[in-house]
Amino acid sequence: MVVPTPAHAQPHRSRHRGRAGDRLAAVRSLRRLAAAPALVAVPPVAAALGLAEDAIRSTGLPVQQVSCGVPVMIVPVATRDAVDGASPDPRLMKRHPIFYLYTTDRTGAQDAATVYTRMFAPELGIYEDPATGGASGPLGCYLVHHRVVAPDTARALLNLQGRKLGRPSWLHISIESANGAISRVRVGGESVFVAEGSFEV
């Protein structure tokens, strides 16, 4: 099927067995992995997110825009504490509406997460989202492209998002590649029944 988004329509295949707790899976295609525009350097990104510049620079990795349908600004951060300490200023986030902070730091961690993340999109009416499949795919592509994870490891990545909100979410990311080229992007997670309703048209 095709899912309309603010950017453009994107191919999207999903499967769901219909019970709470079942795994949901979506298959997406890598649309674009390009360097962030020259004007989006570390200082304005750090200021927009309420981070110290060194929290980003010390990773040795770039801030970069990646798209599997909707452009996402991937921001590498040195530690989980720094990710949790982010305090975005929506007034400074208008140029790039979706910011996805991540770290591979596992200092003091007692979980199995490959990456630890937070997502902010105040321009889209979402100050912070506890689980973002549309950003997890681009993050996986970024990790492979910059060799943060090995290709074999990238087939089964575990993303912990939303813990700072008190709504921890586990997203499963699978990136397949050959000779450095990404060929398949899959994102999944477990469903939780929240509510039901109906309406008549």
Protein Blocks (a to p, Z undefined) as FASTA:
>chain_A
ZZddfkbccddddddehiahiacddddddfbdcdddfklcfklmmmmnopafklmmmnop
acddddehiacdddddfblklmmmpccdfklmmmpmbdcdddfbfghiabfbfbdcdddd
fknopabacbdfklmmmmmmmmmmnomacfklmmoccddehklnopacddddddddeehi
afbdcdddddddfbdcdddZZ
